[in-house]
Amino acid sequence: MTDPLRLGVIGANSFVAKAAIYPAVDASEDVEIVAAASNSGVPDVLRSVSRPGYQAVVDDPEVEAVYVPLPNAMHREWTERAAAAGKHVLCEKPLASAAEDVAAMYAACRRSDVVLAEAFMTPFHPRTAAVIEAVRRGAVGEIRSIRSEFTFTIGADHSDNFRWKAAYGGGALWDVGIYTLSPIFDLLDDPEVCHVTSSDGPGDIDVTTSVVLATPRALATALCSFEMPEHQLLEIRGTAGTLTVERPFTPSMQDDSYTLIRPDGSRDRVITGGADPYRGMLEAFARACRGNSPWPRTENETRGMAARIAEILNMTTPTIAPDPSMR
């Protein structure tokens, strides 16, 4: 790329934007922020490009693409508005809390011939791709078990956080389910949901959800929570060993390896290299907007994840039992 992609931000006071996106933009030569708006005040770092409202960012002729870190329930409206203005869209995960809304967002972007990308950064870390490739090559033999967990605490002092409110698309599974479920769907052949346990909280949202999924020869569990201590785990066990990953879902430059445990108990630390996945995501988005390479996550994958999360949240009873020989 020669000129950086000119990005506008709506919802510029978002936590993830301030903590991760802005530093990644600063580190990259492929993206720059030229406009920003927030209903709660634009942070000082973007004061020079502040605009009086979201629509002003969307309408700004300098803006080529819009980053949308708004509450989930607002994603569709502002994606469609941006598409109507001819802007590419990078929208925070999940794109929407209903598969039909996701489909409508993609349709709006197709009509305007603009890119729609879900801001799910984990796949842009080199270790993520290395783990999936290693397991597919047979590093643990035939998969028998996957444990995937992402828990953290949003305390009562953050009760105004949109994640606590169903009307805004809140809930633990909508917020971090994409992280815990993605490796399961990537590595197992069409697993079915067989049991769901949820703990509801204020605002009619799930604060903890545990999911059991199964194929005839493997079992997987995914755990998401807003009320448990901060913890991340990815453990993949098979007939030839166990692969474990520390901080698998929000990796950084320092997260540059995984552990492979052999049946005899020996351990190998496999070096994959680290990186800033947010920078990788932004630069991939810039390439897609300029037509240099396609956005790597397909519409079907994104719509499929939304549909599976909705299915999980609607479940209350088991629908499948694993093969008894696997117990």
Secondary structure, DSSP 8 states (H G I E B T S, - for coil): --S-EEEEEESTT-HHIIIIIHHHHHH-SSEEEEEEE-TT---GGGGGGB-SSHHHHHH-TT-SEEEE-S-GGGHHHHHHHHHHTT-EEEEESSS-SSHHHHHHHHHHHHHTT--EEEE--GGGSHHHHHHHHHHHTTTTSSEEEEEEEEEEE--GGGTTSGGG-GGGT-SHHHHHHHHHHHHHHHHSSS-EEEEEEEEEETTTEEEEEEEEEEETTEEEEEEEESEEEEEEEEEEEETTEEEEEES-SS--TT--EEEEE-TTS-EEEEE-----HHHHHHHHHHHHHTTSS--SS-HHHHHHHHHHHHHHHH--S------GGG-
